[in-house]
Amino acid sequence: MNIFLGVFDEGRITDNKGRLIDCSNALFVLTSNFGAGEVDFRTAETDELRALAERFMRRELVNRITGVIGFRPLDGRHLAQILDQILTEKARLFEAEKGLIIDVDQSARKVLLERGYSPDLGARPLERAVDEWVVQPLVDAWFAKQLRAGRVRFTVATPAQSSPRDLPGNVTVLGGARGGAGSRAASSTATAITFSQE
């Protein structure tokens, strides 16, 4: 962190090869989890956050920081936007590489949001949930030659429909094969995400 003292004072820095780097028009954003579990960032004042930063950083560095902004937990609207971005990127790749057009309905999106959010980790698990419940099942089905180019629709099967014996032949129940969260979803009490191709 001491390297920033010179940058913030002089607006330039020298790299390990002796080259001068002009930082006079740069914007630096420093992130940290200082005080996680100690401070309610939703209600904390700027002075309280600065005092907290001074417990972990040199005072002269904290004094050179223009603004201190507290973390605000993501709400449902933000999580839905992040999920849309993840799904759009994954769908674009599947369409370009395999000719698969991915359609995830609102009920499946809701389940992905529930399984992909952690109050402690925010939206970080969301991409893992998409990989586990959308990407990996598609990859497995593709290599098992159970899919062809075209539209693939993801939806939710109610617990009563979750047994493969009760579903049409073109519907695949996700979860269970890999253990972990998938096995819970395949149980008789959990909702399962399914996909089908017309």
N, C-alpha and C positions, 0 to 999 in steps of 0.2 A: 504494500500500500504506500510505502514511502516514495515510490517512484512518481506518484501523482502529485506530491508536493511541488516538485519542479515543473511539472506539466501545468498545474493550475497557476503557478506564479509567473512562469516565463512564456508559456504558450508553445513550448517546443520540448523535444526529447531527443536524446541520442541513442541509437540502437547499438547492439553489441559489435557492429562492424564500424562504428564511428560515424555513421550517416546521421545527419540532422533531419528530424521529422517535424514539420510545422503542424502544430495542433491548435493554432490560433482560431481556426474556424470549426473546430471539432466540438461535438457534444458528447459528454461522457455520462453514461447511465450506470451507476453502481447498484447492484442488487445484493441483498443479504437477508438472512432469516434471523437477524439479531432480535432477541426478545421473544421469539416464538414461544407461546405458552405463558408468557409473563404479561404481555400487553394486549389489550383489545384494540387492534389497529383500526377498527371501524370508528372508534370514538376518541382515539388518542390525538392530542394536540401536537403541533409541529415541535414546540419546545420540549415536550416529553420524548418525542422521537429523537431529537438531537441529543438530549441527555443520555438516552439509551445508546446511541451510536458512540458517544464519548467513552462509554464503558469498554468498548471493544476497539476503538480507533484513536489515534493521536488527536488531541484537541485542535491542533493547528490544521490538521487535514479536514476535520469536520467543519471548521470555520470557513474553509474554502469551498465548501459544497453549497451551491445556490439554494437548492430546495430539498426537503426531506418529505417523502410521500409514503404514507402508510399503505400496507397491503389491504385490499378490499376483496373479500371472498367472491368468487364468481357466482352469479345468479343463474337461474335456469335459462334465461334468454341468451346469456353469453355462452353457456355450455352448448346450447342448441346450435349456435353459430359455429363454434369450434367443431362440433360433430359434423355439420354440413360441409365444412372445409375438408375434414378428413375423408368423409365419404366421397366427395367430389373428386379429390385427388386419386383415391383408390379406384373409383369407377372409371376415371379417365385412363388409367394404366391398363385395367382389364379390357376396356373397349379397344384401345390401341394395339394391345399385344394378343388378345384372344378373341376379339369380336364379341365380348359379352357386355350387354347393357344392364347395369345393376340398378335395381329399383328397390329401395328400402322404405317400406310404408311407415306411417306414423306410429303404429303400435310397436314395431321393431325398433324404431328410433328411441321410443320411450324406454324400452328395456335396455338398450345400449347406454342411454344416459344414466339409468339407475345403476348399471353394473360398472360403468366407466367413470364414476365420480367418487372421490374420497375427500372428506372435509380436510384431511391433513395434506393430501397430495394435489388437490385441485383437479385439473383436467388431465394431468399426466397419464393416468390409467385409461383414459378414453380411447387413445389410439390402440392400446393393447386389447381393449374390449372389441374394437372393430376388427383387429387382426384375428382374434380368437373366434369371433362369432360370424364374421363375414368373409374375410380374406382366406383364412386357412381352410374352411369348409369348401370354398370354391376351388382352391388349388387342389385339394384332395379329390374332389369330384371330377375336376378337369383331367387329372392324371389317371383316374380310374375310368376315363372315357364315359362318364355319366352325363356330361354336358356337351353341348354344341354351341356354336356362335348363335347369339340371339339374346332375348331378354330373360333375365333371371330376377325373380321377385322374392324378396325377403318379407316375412310377416311373422306373427306370433301365433303359436298353437296353444290353446288353453290346456290346463293339466289333463282334462278328460280326453283331449286329442293327442296327447304326447306319446302314446304308444305307437310305434311304427305299424302295428297291425291295423290300426284304425285310420291310417292316412292313405290317400291315393298313391299309386306307384311313382308319380312324378314329384312327390314331396319328400324332402329329406329333413329329419329332425336333427338339429345341431346340439352338440354337447354330449358328454358322457364318455366318449372314446378317449379323450386326453386327460381325464381326471380334472381336479381343481374345480373351478367355477362351472365348467361344462358338465361335470357329473352331477352337480347340484341341480342344474337346469333340467336335466333329463329325468329327475326324480318325479314321483307322482304328485308332489305338492308344488313344484315350481313351474313357471311359464317357460316354454321353450321357443327359441327363434327357429323358424323353418325357412327353407327356400324351395322354390319350384320353377320349372321352366316349361313354358307352353309349347 
